[in-house]
Amino acid sequence: MAQSADQLLRRPLYVYDLPPEILTSLTLKQDIQAAPETIKATEKTREQTTNTEDSSSSDTAAGTLACSLCGLSFSTTFDHRGHLKSDLHNYNLKQKLKGLKAVTETEFEKLVEHLDESLSGSDSGETDDEEHDRQESTLSALLKRQAKLSDKAGAPQEDIGDDEISGKPGAVKHPLIWFGSPILPVNSYFGVYRALFTEEQQKNPEFVKELMKKQLDPVSIPRPGKDGKLPEIAYKGPHIFMCMIGGGHFAAMVVALPPRATKHGSSAMNREATVLAHKTFHRYTTRRKQGGSQASNDNSKGAAHSAGATLRRYNEQALVEDVRSLLKDWKGLLDTSELLFIRATGMTNRRTLFGPYDNQVLRHTDPRIRGFPFTTRRATQSELMRCFIELTRFKVKEIIPVVEKSSESSPMPSKPSTPKPTKPKLTEEEQNALLHTSQLQALIRRSKLPGLLSYISSNQISADFEFQPPETNRHAPRPLHMAAAQNSAPMVLGLLTRATANPTLTNDDGKTAFEVAGDRATRDAFRVARSDLGESKWDWEVAKIPPAMSKGEAEKRNKSEKQEADQKESERRKAEEERLRTEGPRVPENQRVGRNQLLAAASVRTAQEKREEEARGLTPEMKMRLERERRARAAEERIKRLQSSK
């Protein structure tokens, strides 16, 4: 029985099992197959309900979940926010500031695929945001590499990017192929990902026939065994392989393409895909809080000899062996797969999959290999399933093409509409000021003094650069104010003595940088700078900075204060230990228990207090060092147990 248009569009549309009413009504729309910049960013997405998405998202305006700079649209707010923090988006922002053309996700992956995977590493011991470090160093490494190639070739940077990407500047295609249909409302279209088709199939003028060839009959497939894999004789139909590897995480899955037949014999697609085989691995290979693999760090800085480094090297090799062994076991499924969707960024991960090594299964020249044409997250089984649903789901979108107004055409009578207020377009100077603000503030937050000084020098900006926009930086409008507010004494001293920052400037509250400082060490840094620079450099009275103090005097005072604090702490510990020996732990009257229980509680609490007292009175750096030593000892014990068990 024929179904209405609303009934057809109400359920998820599976690319390999489309209703005949939709399939026979499709017509290829050649005029909207270009890059997404040629389409007005007022797309209204009618998301199909899936197993992992709320059906209420069907009325969400995709225009608010799209990036016009990178030419990508997203189905969820989470994906959109993740993209705005990605390397691709930040790279395109820098390209725009230079007046260059933005690149697509596929092009960006080709640009960074030859970079070393340890881009995010550093041995500074900082405990700042790992992902921000990875992002900053990936972009800087890419830009430095392009600058070197540009200097050698004597060509503009954008030419190098085009040559490395594809050799065809401007050949950017939308990741979706669009179809029109009388079933849909005006300016609404069906979309399917290009990655599901070969280049030859996409060039076919009667492309709808290629889509018809992909339609499959429902099948009944037995459930996988305990090992998560179907017997080889259980299924011989079309299937695809999906794989992600990165950061010590690996996930792989083989999924059957035919829809699953329901109990009632209906051919309607079941929301749950038929997984023929799946496996995930995770090994501790990434340097915590610093990013990058251990192998990459060894290649760039030499082999480290800590227990953690040894454990990471062992895990890296174990992960390579596990992945290659799994690919060998799945060789039959991989050889018969129609497509291979693989995400492996970085040379270390690509070598794990593509070798070369003996009896390797995957080869990077395989024409079936595809990248994921959208943003992906950590390699997990659920993420692979989300990607499969996204790839094989027929999209329905409203796309309003940009229509140029003609002076000769007569105006059409229409209902007057009030134009929406548009944000004023930023000038190049304003964009550069925002970029400098974000870079300087990030370096100050992470206490990267050498990087801050280098950035100020290389960009030829003042050490008293005013952060933009001013209304959001009233308390700390300049680098020196911000360093003082962050209680970063080395940063304050470096800005004053090496960058010649002006300490007499005030913020909107009329306070100098010294008055913003929150601890004695930071205030002493101002006094040490006054001693180093001399009385004639600045009007120190206007800056509200007390008399000068030499660096030796400051260190001596800090040392004496620390010794005094340590002595008080030692006396407190002795007094507490003596009290415990004589009185025992203090317990309220309503909670008194037997003597044996009191002794047990006292021993447990004493052990816990011992760990807390070891770190009491220490500086944050000393606490970090103590914690690393504890973890290193624990790692050494684990390695010894592993070696003794072999």
C-alpha positions in Angstrom: 0.0 0.0 0.0 1.3 3.4 -1.0 2.5 5.6 1.9 2.1 9.4 2.2 5.1 11.7 2.1 4.9 12.3 5.8 4.9 8.6 6.5 7.9 8.1 4.2 9.9 10.9 5.9 9.0 10.0 9.4 11.2 7.0 9.8 15.0 6.7 9.2 15.9 6.4 5.6 18.6 3.8 5.0 20.7 4.4 1.9 20.8 0.6 1.1 17.0 0.1 1.6 15.1 3.2 0.3 11.4 3.1 -0.2 10.5 2.6 -4.0 8.3 5.8 -3.9 11.4 7.8 -3.0 13.9 5.9 -5.2 11.9 6.3 -8.4 11.3 10.0 -7.8 14.9 11.1 -7.4 16.6 13.5 -9.8 20.3 14.6 -9.5 20.7 18.3 -8.7 23.8 19.4 -10.6 23.4 23.1 -9.6 24.1 22.5 -5.9 27.0 20.0 -6.1 29.6 22.7 -5.7 31.4 23.8 -2.6 29.1 24.7 0.4 30.2 28.4 0.1 27.9 28.7 -2.9 24.8 27.8 -0.8 23.2 30.3 1.5 23.8 29.2 5.1 20.1 29.0 6.0 19.8 25.3 5.8 16.9 23.8 7.8 17.8 20.2 8.7 15.1 17.6 9.1 17.1 15.0 11.1 16.0 11.4 10.9 15.3 9.7 14.2 18.0 7.2 15.1 18.9 5.0 18.0 21.3 7.6 19.4 19.5 10.9 18.6 16.4 12.6 19.9 13.6 13.0 17.4 13.1 16.5 18.7 16.1 17.6 16.7 14.1 17.3 13.4 13.2 21.0 13.6 16.6 22.3 14.4 18.0 25.0 12.2 21.2 23.6 10.7 22.2 27.1 9.8 23.1 27.5 13.5 25.0 24.2 13.4 27.1 25.0 10.4 30.6 26.4 9.9 30.6 28.7 6.8 34.3 29.1 7.0 35.1 25.4 6.7 31.9 24.5 4.7 30.7 21.9 7.2 27.3 21.3 8.8 26.6 19.3 11.9 23.6 17.4 13.2 24.2 18.0 16.9 25.4 20.9 19.0 28.2 18.7 20.5 29.6 18.0 17.1 29.5 21.7 16.2 31.3 22.8 19.4 33.9 20.1 18.9 34.6 21.4 15.4 35.1 25.0 16.6 37.9 23.7 18.8 39.5 21.5 16.1 42.8 22.0 14.3 41.0 22.3 11.0 38.9 25.3 12.1 41.8 27.1 13.7 43.9 26.5 10.6 41.2 28.0 8.4 41.0 31.0 10.7 44.7 31.7 10.2 44.3 31.2 6.5 41.5 33.8 6.5 43.5 36.3 8.4 46.2 36.0 5.8 43.7 36.4 3.0 44.2 32.8 1.8 41.6 30.1 0.9 40.2 27.8 3.5 40.8 24.0 3.1 38.5 21.1 3.5 38.8 18.4 6.1 40.2 15.9 3.6 42.7 18.4 2.4 43.8 19.3 6.0 44.3 15.6 6.8 46.6 15.3 3.8 48.5 18.4 5.0 49.2 17.0 8.5 49.6 13.3 7.6 53.3 13.6 7.2 53.8 15.5 10.4 55.3 13.8 13.5 52.7 12.5 16.0 54.5 14.1 18.9 53.4 17.6 17.9 51.7 18.1 21.3 54.6 17.0 23.5 56.7 19.1 25.8 58.9 18.3 28.8 58.0 21.4 30.7 56.0 19.5 33.3 53.1 21.9 32.9 49.7 20.6 34.0 47.6 22.7 31.6 44.9 21.6 29.1 46.3 18.7 27.0 44.1 19.3 24.1 44.9 23.0 23.9 48.6 22.1 23.8 48.0 19.6 21.0 46.1 22.0 19.0 48.6 24.9 19.4 51.6 22.7 18.5 49.9 20.9 15.6 49.1 24.2 14.0 52.5 25.8 14.7 54.3 22.7 13.3 52.2 22.7 10.2 52.7 26.5 9.6 56.5 26.2 10.2 56.7 23.3 7.8 54.8 25.3 5.1 57.0 28.3 5.7 60.2 26.2 5.2 58.8 24.7 2.0 57.8 28.2 0.9 61.3 29.5 1.6 63.0 26.7 -0.3 60.7 26.9 -3.3 60.4 30.7 -3.3 56.7 30.4 -3.8 53.7 31.8 -1.8 52.5 29.6 1.1 49.1 29.1 -0.4 50.6 27.5 -3.5 52.4 25.0 -1.4 49.2 24.1 0.3 47.3 23.6 -3.0 50.1 21.4 -4.4 50.3 19.2 -1.4 46.6 18.8 -1.2 45.5 17.9 -4.7 47.3 19.9 -7.3 43.9 21.3 -8.3 43.2 24.6 -6.5 39.5 25.3 -6.1 38.4 21.7 -6.7 36.5 21.5 -3.5 33.3 19.4 -3.5 30.5 19.2 -1.0 30.7 16.0 1.0 27.0 15.3 0.1 25.4 14.6 -3.2 22.0 16.2 -3.5 18.8 14.9 -5.2 15.5 16.6 -5.8 12.1 14.9 -5.4 8.5 15.9 -5.8 7.8 14.2 -2.5 9.7 17.0 -0.7 8.6 20.6 -0.1 10.0 23.4 -2.2 13.8 24.0 -1.8 14.2 20.7 0.1 16.5 18.0 -1.1 17.8 14.5 -0.3 21.5 14.0 0.4 23.9 11.1 0.5 27.6 11.0 1.3 30.0 10.9 -1.7 32.3 8.6 0.2 29.9 5.7 -0.4 30.5 5.8 -4.1 33.6 5.5 -6.4 34.9 8.3 -8.6 33.5 6.4 -11.7 30.1 6.1 -10.1 30.0 9.8 -9.3 30.8 10.7 -12.9 27.9 8.7 -14.2 25.3 11.2 -15.6 22.6 8.8 -14.6 23.7 8.7 -11.0 20.4 7.7 -9.7 20.9 4.3 -11.3 24.1 3.8 -9.3 22.0 4.5 -6.1 19.4 1.9 -7.3 22.1 -0.7 -7.7 23.0 -0.3 -4.0 19.6 -1.4 -2.8 19.7 -4.7 -0.9 17.1 -7.2 0.2 16.6 -7.8 4.0 18.5 -10.8 5.4 18.4 -12.7 8.6 21.9 -13.0 10.2 22.8 -15.1 13.2 24.2 -13.4 16.3 28.0 -13.2 16.7 29.7 -15.7 19.0 31.4 -15.0 22.4 34.5 -13.7 20.6 32.4 -11.0 18.9 32.8 -12.4 15.4 30.5 -14.4 13.2 31.6 -17.7 11.7 33.0 -17.2 8.2 30.3 -19.4 6.6 27.5 -17.5 8.4 27.5 -14.5 6.1 28.9 -13.8 2.6 27.0 -10.6 1.6 28.2 -7.0 1.2 29.8 -5.4 4.2 32.1 -2.5 5.1 35.1 -2.2 7.4 35.5 0.8 9.8 38.5 1.6 11.9 39.9 4.4 14.1 43.2 4.6 15.9 44.8 7.5 17.9 46.1 8.3 21.4 46.4 4.7 22.3 42.8 3.9 21.5 41.8 1.5 18.7 38.4 0.5 17.5 37.4 -1.6 14.5 34.1 -3.0 13.2 32.8 -4.9 10.2 29.1 -4.1 9.5 26.8 -5.9 7.1 25.0 -3.6 4.6 21.7 -5.4 4.0 18.9 -4.3 6.3 17.8 -6.8 9.0 14.5 -8.5 8.4 12.0 -8.1 11.2 10.0 -10.8 12.8 6.9 -9.9 10.9 8.7 -10.3 7.5 8.7 -6.5 6.9 11.6 -5.0 5.0 11.7 -2.0 7.2 15.2 -1.1 8.4 15.9 -2.1 12.0 17.5 0.7 14.0 20.3 -1.6 15.1 22.9 -2.4 12.5 24.2 -5.9 12.0 27.8 -6.0 13.3 29.7 -9.0 11.9 32.8 -8.4 14.0 34.1 -5.7 16.4 37.0 -5.2 18.7 38.5 -2.3 20.7 42.0 -1.9 22.3 43.4 0.7 24.7 47.0 1.1 25.8 48.6 3.8 27.9 50.9 5.3 25.2 50.2 9.1 25.4 52.2 11.3 27.7 49.7 12.5 30.2 49.1 16.3 30.4 51.7 16.8 27.7 50.4 14.9 24.7 52.2 13.0 22.0 53.4 9.4 21.9 56.5 8.2 23.6 58.1 7.1 20.4 57.7 10.6 18.9 59.2 12.2 22.0 62.1 9.8 21.9 62.7 10.6 18.2 62.7 14.3 18.8 64.5 14.6 22.2 66.2 11.3 22.8 65.1 8.3 24.8 63.8 9.1 28.3 64.8 6.6 31.1 61.8 7.1 33.5 59.6 4.2 34.5 56.6 5.9 32.8 58.5 6.1 29.5 59.5 2.5 29.7 55.9 1.5 30.3 54.7 3.6 27.4 57.2 2.1 25.0 56.1 -1.4 26.0 52.5 -0.5 25.5 53.1 1.1 22.1 54.7 -2.1 20.8 51.9 -4.2 22.4 49.3 -2.1 20.7 51.0 -2.5 17.3 51.1 -6.3 17.8 47.5 -6.4 18.9 46.2 -4.4 16.0 48.2 -6.3 13.3 47.2 -9.6 14.8 43.5 -8.6 14.7 43.8 -7.4 11.0 45.4 -10.8 10.2 42.5 -12.6 11.8 40.0 -10.5 9.9 41.8 -10.7 6.6 38.9 -12.6 5.0 36.4 -10.0 6.0 38.7 -7.1 5.0 39.4 -8.6 1.5 35.7 -8.9 0.7 34.7 -5.5 2.2 33.2 -3.0 -0.3 34.7 0.0 1.5 37.3 0.6 4.1 36.6 3.7 6.3 39.8 4.5 8.3 40.9 7.4 10.5 44.6 7.2 11.4 46.3 10.6 11.9 50.0 10.7 12.4 52.9 8.6 11.0 53.0 6.2 14.0 49.3 5.3 13.7 49.6 5.0 9.9 52.6 2.7 10.1 50.7 0.5 12.6 48.0 -0.1 9.9 49.8 0.3 6.6 53.3 -0.9 7.5 55.3 -1.9 5.7 55.6 -5.2 7.6 55.5 -8.9 6.8 52.1 -10.2 5.8 50.4 -6.8 6.1 46.7 -6.7 5.4 46.0 -3.1 4.7 47.8 -1.0 2.0 47.4 2.8 1.7 47.0 2.4 -2.1 43.8 0.4 -1.8 41.1 2.3 -3.8 38.4 1.2 -1.3 39.9 3.3 1.5 37.9 6.4 2.6 38.2 9.0 5.3 35.3 10.0 7.5 33.7 13.1 5.8 32.7 14.6 9.2 34.1 15.3 12.6 34.8 12.2 14.7 35.6 11.7 18.4 37.6 9.2 20.4 37.9 5.7 18.9 35.2 3.6 20.7 32.7 1.0 19.6 29.8 3.5 20.1 31.6 6.2 18.1 32.0 3.7 15.2 28.3 2.9 15.3 27.4 6.6 15.3 29.6 7.1 12.3 28.0 4.2 10.5 24.5 5.6 11.1 25.6 9.0 9.9 27.2 7.6 6.8 24.3 5.4 5.7 21.4 7.7 6.6 19.6 9.6 3.8 19.5 13.3 4.7 16.6 15.7 4.2 17.5 19.4 4.1 16.1 22.7 3.0 18.7 24.6 1.0 17.9 28.1 -0.2 20.2 29.1 -3.1 21.6 32.6 -3.2 19.6 34.6 -5.9 21.2 37.7 -7.3 18.9 40.7 -7.6 18.4 42.0 -11.1 17.9 45.8 -11.7 15.6 45.1 -14.7 13.2 42.8 -12.9 10.1 44.3 -11.6 9.5 44.1 -7.8 7.2 41.4 -6.7 4.5 42.3 -4.2 5.3 40.6 -1.0 4.8 41.1 2.7 7.4 43.5 4.1 9.8 41.8 6.5 12.1 43.5 9.0 15.7 42.6 8.2 17.6 40.8 11.0 20.4 42.8 12.5 23.8 41.6 11.3 27.0 41.8 13.2 29.4 44.4 11.8 32.2 42.9 9.8 35.6 43.1 11.5 38.4 44.8 9.8 41.8 43.1 9.3 43.3 45.1 12.2 40.5 44.1 14.5 40.9 40.4 13.5 44.6 40.5 14.1 44.1 42.2 17.5 41.7 39.4 18.5 44.2 36.8 17.3 47.0 38.4 19.3 44.8 38.6 22.4 44.0 34.9 22.3 47.6 33.8 21.7 49.1 36.1 24.4 46.5 35.1 27.0 47.0 31.4 26.3 50.8 31.8 26.8 50.3 33.7 30.1 47.8 31.2 31.5 50.3 28.4 30.8 53.3 30.4 32.1 55.2 30.0 28.8 57.6 32.9 29.3 60.0 32.1 26.4 57.0 31.6 24.0 55.5 34.9 25.1 58.7 36.8 24.6 59.2 35.2 21.2 55.6 35.9 20.1 56.0 39.6 21.1 59.2 39.9 19.2 58.3 38.0 16.1 55.0 39.9 15.7 56.5 43.2 16.6 53.9 44.1 19.1 54.3 46.1 22.4 54.6 44.4 25.7 51.8 46.7 26.8 49.4 45.4 24.1 45.8 46.1 25.0 43.6 42.9 25.0 40.5 43.0 22.8 37.6 43.5 23.3 38.3 46.0 26.1 34.9 45.4 27.9 35.8 41.7 28.6 39.3 42.5 29.9 38.6 45.3 32.3 40.5 43.7 35.3 43.5 42.6 33.3 43.7 44.7 30.1 47.5 44.0 29.4 49.9 41.1 29.7 51.6 42.5 32.9 48.2 42.9 34.7 47.2 39.4 33.7 50.5 37.8 34.8 50.1 39.6 38.2 46.5 38.4 38.5 47.6 34.9 37.7 50.3 35.1 40.5 53.0 34.1 38.0 56.2 35.6 39.5 58.5 34.5 36.7 56.2 35.9 34.1 56.0 39.3 35.9 59.8 39.5 36.2 60.3 38.5 32.5 57.8 41.1 31.2 59.4 43.8 33.3 63.1 43.1 32.8 63.2 41.5 29.3 60.1 42.9 27.5 60.2 46.3 29.2 56.5 46.3 30.2 55.3 49.6 31.8 54.3 49.0 35.5 52.7 52.5 35.8 49.7 51.7 33.6 46.4 51.1 35.3 43.3 49.0 34.5 39.7 50.3 34.4 39.5 50.2 38.2 42.6 52.5 38.5 44.9 49.7 39.8 48.4 49.1 38.7 49.7 45.6 38.0 51.4 45.5 41.4 48.1 46.2 43.2 46.5 43.3 41.3 49.1 40.7 42.5 47.7 38.2 45.0 50.7 36.7 46.7 54.0 37.7 48.2 56.2 35.9 45.6 54.6 37.9 42.8 54.9 41.2 44.7 58.6 40.4 45.4 59.1 40.0 41.6 58.1 43.6 41.1 60.6 44.7 43.7 63.4 42.6 42.2 62.6 44.1 38.8 62.9 47.6 40.4 66.3 46.6 41.7 67.5 45.2 38.3 66.1 48.1 36.2 67.2 50.9 38.4 65.3 53.8 39.9 65.4 55.9 36.8 63.7 53.5 34.5 60.1 54.1 35.7 58.3 56.2 38.3 58.1 53.4 40.8 56.1 55.5 43.2 53.3 55.9 40.6 53.5 52.2 40.0 52.9 51.7 43.8 55.9 49.3 44.0 57.7 49.3 47.4 61.5 49.8 47.7 63.8 47.6 45.6 64.9 44.2 46.7 67.7 42.1 45.2 67.0 38.6 43.9 69.2 37.2 46.6 67.3 38.9 49.4 64.0 37.7 47.9 65.3 34.1 47.7 66.7 34.3 51.3 63.4 35.6 52.7 61.4 32.9 50.8 63.9 30.3 52.2 63.6 31.5 55.8 59.8 31.6 55.6 59.8 28.1 54.2 62.1 26.8 56.9 59.9 28.5 59.5 56.8 26.9 58.1 58.5 23.5 57.9 59.6 23.8 61.5 56.1 24.7 62.7 54.7 21.7 60.7 57.3 19.4 62.2 56.4 20.5 65.7 52.7 20.1 64.9 53.3 16.5 63.6 55.3 15.6 66.7 52.6 16.9 69.0 49.9 15.1 67.1 51.9 11.8 67.2 52.5 12.2 70.9 48.8 12.8 71.5 47.8 9.8 69.4 50.2 7.6 71.5 48.8 8.7 74.8 45.1 9.6 74.1 44.3 7.8 70.8 42.1 9.3 68.2 39.3 11.7 69.4 35.9 10.2 68.9 32.6 11.9 69.9 30.7 10.5 72.9 27.8 9.3 70.7 30.2 7.4 68.4 32.5 5.7 70.9 33.3 2.0 70.1 35.4 -0.8 71.5 39.1 -0.4 72.1 40.1 -2.8 69.2 38.0 -0.8 66.8 39.6 2.4 68.0 43.1 1.0 67.5 42.2 -0.2 64.0 40.6 3.2 63.1 43.7 5.0 64.5 46.1 2.9 62.3 44.0 3.5 59.2 43.7 7.2 59.8 47.4 7.5 60.7 48.3 5.9 57.3 46.0 8.3 55.5 47.3 11.3 57.4 50.8 10.2 56.6 50.2 10.5 52.9 48.6 13.9 53.4 51.3 15.1 55.7 54.0 14.2 53.1 52.5 16.8 50.7 51.6 19.4 53.4 53.6 22.6 53.3 55.1 21.8 49.8 54.9 24.1 46.8 52.8 23.0 43.9 55.9 22.1 41.9 57.2 19.9 44.8 53.7 18.2 45.1 53.8 17.4 41.4 57.3 15.9 41.7 56.3 13.8 44.7 53.2 12.5 42.8 55.3 11.6 39.7 57.7 9.7 42.0 54.8 7.7 43.5 53.5 6.9 40.0 57.0 6.0 38.8 57.5 3.5 41.7 54.1 2.0 41.0 54.9 1.6 37.3 58.3 0.0 38.1 56.5 -2.5 40.3 54.0 -3.3 37.5 56.9 -3.8 35.0 58.7 -6.1 37.4 55.6 -8.2 37.8 55.1 -8.4 34.0 58.7 -9.5 33.5 58.6 -12.1 36.3 55.3 -13.5 34.9 56.9 -14.2 31.5 
